[in-house]
Amino acid sequence: MTRNEHFPPFSSFFIPFVLFTGLGLGGLALLITQTLPTLFPRWLFFFLGTLGITGLALPAVYFLNWRFSSQIPPSTGTILREALWAGILFDLLAWLQLERVLSLTLGMLLCLGILILELSLRLIERAQWRPHNTPHES
């Protein structure tokens, strides 16, 4: 059995991809063109930005996991979590840019920190013991 037989199909990610991208980017377009930057629209910007970037990152994360995964394929939740990290990174960078403290070094350090955090989570997932799916002998 190859690793691709156990890999989740992209069809399970297509509906979240369309919903997150459509709601996020469509909402951002409406928000930017139709509102003033007061308190509620600013928080809505971060929420919709997370939704939109997560949706855009989902196919890329799926492809990278499909192409470079080890013998144990990631779960559906792992792929969604990795796409959500892209949305969270967007929010962090946008927040820092609003305060004019974002620099290239700080942005790279944030990317590195999220990468290290995700690699640690994947290492913990891989280290968990899972029994084999063999029938018990009686």
Contacts in CASP RR format, 6 or more apart in sequence:
PFRMAT RR
TARGET T0000
AUTHOR 0000-0000-0000
METHOD contacts of the structure
MODEL  1
MTRNEHFPPFSSFFIPFVLFTGLGLGGLALLITQTLPTLFPRWLFFFLGT
LGITGLALPAVYFLNWRFSSQIPPSTGTILREALWAGILFDLLAWLQLER
VLSLTLGMLLCLGILILELSLRLIERAQWRPHNTPHES
3 69 0 8 1.000
3 70 0 8 1.000
3 71 0 8 1.000
3 72 0 8 1.000
3 73 0 8 1.000
4 66 0 8 1.000
4 73 0 8 1.000
6 73 0 8 1.000
7 65 0 8 1.000
7 66 0 8 1.000
7 69 0 8 1.000
7 73 0 8 1.000
8 73 0 8 1.000
8 75 0 8 1.000
8 76 0 8 1.000
8 79 0 8 1.000
10 59 0 8 1.000
10 62 0 8 1.000
12 76 0 8 1.000
13 58 0 8 1.000
13 59 0 8 1.000
13 62 0 8 1.000
13 76 0 8 1.000
13 79 0 8 1.000
13 80 0 8 1.000
16 55 0 8 1.000
16 58 0 8 1.000
16 80 0 8 1.000
17 55 0 8 1.000
17 58 0 8 1.000
17 59 0 8 1.000
20 51 0 8 1.000
20 52 0 8 1.000
20 54 0 8 1.000
20 55 0 8 1.000
20 58 0 8 1.000
21 52 0 8 1.000
21 55 0 8 1.000
21 56 0 8 1.000
21 58 0 8 1.000
22 52 0 8 1.000
23 48 0 8 1.000
23 51 0 8 1.000
23 52 0 8 1.000
24 48 0 8 1.000
24 49 0 8 1.000
24 51 0 8 1.000
24 52 0 8 1.000
24 55 0 8 1.000
25 48 0 8 1.000
25 52 0 8 1.000
25 56 0 8 1.000
26 48 0 8 1.000
27 48 0 8 1.000
28 45 0 8 1.000
28 48 0 8 1.000
28 49 0 8 1.000
28 52 0 8 1.000
31 41 0 8 1.000
31 44 0 8 1.000
31 45 0 8 1.000
31 48 0 8 1.000
32 45 0 8 1.000
35 41 0 8 1.000
45 94 0 8 1.000
46 91 0 8 1.000
46 94 0 8 1.000
46 95 0 8 1.000
49 87 0 8 1.000
49 90 0 8 1.000
49 91 0 8 1.000
49 94 0 8 1.000
50 84 0 8 1.000
50 87 0 8 1.000
50 88 0 8 1.000
50 90 0 8 1.000
50 91 0 8 1.000
52 87 0 8 1.000
53 86 0 8 1.000
53 87 0 8 1.000
53 89 0 8 1.000
53 90 0 8 1.000
54 83 0 8 1.000
54 84 0 8 1.000
54 86 0 8 1.000
54 87 0 8 1.000
55 83 0 8 1.000
56 86 0 8 1.000
57 82 0 8 1.000
57 83 0 8 1.000
57 86 0 8 1.000
57 87 0 8 1.000
58 79 0 8 1.000
58 80 0 8 1.000
58 83 0 8 1.000
61 79 0 8 1.000
61 82 0 8 1.000
61 83 0 8 1.000
61 86 0 8 1.000
62 79 0 8 1.000
65 73 0 8 1.000
65 74 0 8 1.000
65 78 0 8 1.000
65 79 0 8 1.000
65 82 0 8 1.000
70 126 0 8 1.000
72 126 0 8 1.000
74 82 0 8 1.000
74 122 0 8 1.000
74 125 0 8 1.000
75 125 0 8 1.000
78 122 0 8 1.000
78 125 0 8 1.000
81 118 0 8 1.000
81 121 0 8 1.000
82 118 0 8 1.000
85 114 0 8 1.000
85 117 0 8 1.000
85 118 0 8 1.000
88 114 0 8 1.000
89 110 0 8 1.000
89 111 0 8 1.000
89 114 0 8 1.000
92 110 0 8 1.000
93 102 0 8 1.000
93 107 0 8 1.000
93 110 0 8 1.000
96 102 0 8 1.000
96 106 0 8 1.000
96 107 0 8 1.000
END
